[in-house]
């Protein structure tokens, strides 16, 4: 006695159980492919979540009118979940497009742990003080950080400008590392 449902068409004799077997096999291949894709996507999400994300937290400004001095402090922070190694932090400070000498004093550890920050500091006084506060001299910053993580080497670069009226620094967005 024949097994399965038989389908008869012009010159064809196919057993439905064989057709279901082939369809099931193809469905298993498709499911394996989609499972593999899902696994790759999940691993990439874990990799992106578990890495250092070091970036500019802000640039603080303190105006000391008695000493006629303006202090700037650029604060970088690791917003990620793991440490950033080979950490290097630097900045360029310009006045009307001309680079000012800056020793970049501050804290710069070799490794920046999650939640940890690093600071660059500079002071401007003397003849610069009044020109900066009146807007005659435009002070701009380019803060750069490079570091390593599990997937390789990363970098961050941000441009900013001092706004005398607000006595604050505005973020101008990303910049190219030089």
N, C-alpha and C positions, 0 to 999 in steps of 0.2 A: 504494500500500500504506500503511495507517495506521501512524503511529509511536506508540510508548508502549503501555502496557498499558491496555486499555479495561475499564471497569467498567460493567456494566449493572444498573441498579436500576429499579424501577417508575417509568418515565417519565424516568429520568436517564441521561445518557450523558456520563461524565466520563473524560477521559484522565488517567491517573495521573501523567504527566510534568507536567501543569499543576498538579496538586495538590502535587507535590513542589516545583515552582517557587514556589508561594505559601508553602508551609511554610518553605522556605529563606529567602525574603524576610523573613518574620516572625521567623525565628531570627536573622537579621542585625540586624534592628531591636532585638531583645532584647539581643543581644551589644553593640551600640553603646551602649544605655542603661546596661548594667552596667559597661562600660568607662568611661563618663563618670562614674558613681557612684564607681568605684574611684579614678579620677583625682582627684575632689574630696576623697575621704577621705585619699588619700596627701598631697595638698597641705595639708590641714588638719593632718595629723600633722607635716609638715615645719614649718609655721608655729608649732605648739605647741612643737616641740623647739628651734627657733631664735628664742628671745626671752629677754629678761632675766627671771629669777626671783629677786627680792630679798626676803629674809625674815630673821627673827631667828635668828641662830646661837646666841645664849644671852645670859644676863646673869651676868657674873662678880661675885663678892663677895670682898672682902678686908677682914678685921677686924684692925685695928691696935690691940691692947690697950694698948700703951704710950701711944699718942697719943689713945686713947679715940675712935677714928674708924672708921666703916664706909664703904668705897668700893664703889660699884656701877658697872659698865661694861656697857652694852647694846651688843652687837655685831651689826650687820646685815651681810649678805653677799649678793653676786650669785652665785647658784647656777646661773644660766643660761649660755647660750653666746654672747650678744651684750651689749653695754653697755646700761645703763639710763640714759637721759638725764633732764634736769630733775629730778634726784634731790633729794628733800627728806626729812629725817629729824627726828623730834621725839618727845618723850615727856611724859607726865604722871605725876608721882610723888605718891602720896597716903599720908597717915598717918591711920588710922582714918576714912577717907573724906574727909578734908580735903586739898585740893591744897597741896603744899609748893612753895615757890619753887625753881625750878631753871633755871639758865642753859643747861643742855644742852650743856655744854662737850664738846669732842671733835672728831673729824674728820668733816667732812661735805662731800665733793666734789660738784660739780655733775653729774658723770657717774660711775657706778659700773661699772667694767669686770668681765668675768667673773673670778671668784675674788677680787676685791677686796672689802675690808670697810670699814665705817665704824663709829665708836664714839661713844656718848654716855656721859658720865661725871658722877657726882655723889658727894658725900661728905656724911655725916651724922655730926655730932659734938656735943660738949657735952651738953645735957640729953637729946637724942634717943638718944644712944648706949646708955645702960643700959635705957631703956624699950623700945628696939627689940630688944635681945638677950634681954630677959626676956619678950618677947611682949606687953607692955602696949600698945605701938604696933604696929599691923599696917601694914606697908609694902607697897603695891601699885604696880604699874607698868602703863602702857598705852603701848606702843612702836608708833609709826606711821611708815610709809614710803610715799611716793608717787613714781612714776617713769613714764617713757614708753618705749615700744618700737615696733617696726614696725607693730603692730596697734592702737596707741592708748595709752591711759592705764591704769596699773595701780596697785594699792595693797595694803598689807599692814598689819594691825593685830593685835597680840598682847597679851593680859593676862597678868600674872605676879604672884607674891606671894613675899616673902621669908619663909623658914622658919627661925626662929632656932635651933631644935634642930639642924638640919642645916647651918646657916650657908651656905645655898644658896637659889637662887630656883627656884620651881616654875612651869612654864608652865600657865596656866589656859585656854589656847585662844584662838581668834580673838575679836576685838571689832569693834564698829562704829566707823568713822572719825567723829570729831566735829569 
